[in-house]
Amino acid sequence: MPEFDRNVTTHIITDANAGATLRALGLKSLKEIPEHVPTVKWSWLLSVFGRESILTKDEIETKLGDVWLHAAFSERMDAGYRPRKVASLGLLKGKGKARAEDDRKREETPNQADEYV
């Protein structure tokens, strides 16, 4: 991209220091970069590039979602962070027979929190 456009840019990838990066973007401060735009090192892209054939789609999404691990500047470590989806509560509780056994045990054993309600 020849010019930084905050409405189009999704990521800034750099191994340069903050001053050089800001000059290249035509900005005066890292605070001028929108919070939804992560500023990452090339290692972020290289964590997936060339490995697409051996990584699952979920692994690729996880690696590309870990932008904070590759933050170019500590001041922007949380820029672009998106909370991940977690497994549904049903999956965490178990399925079928195992879940039924857990539910039965829960009914037989009173919960301390229930005693105070």
Summary of the structure (lengths in Angstrom):
residues: 117
radius of gyration: 22.3
end to end distance: 59.9
largest distance: 66.7
contacts: 241
relative contact order: 0.12
helix: 46%
strand: 4%
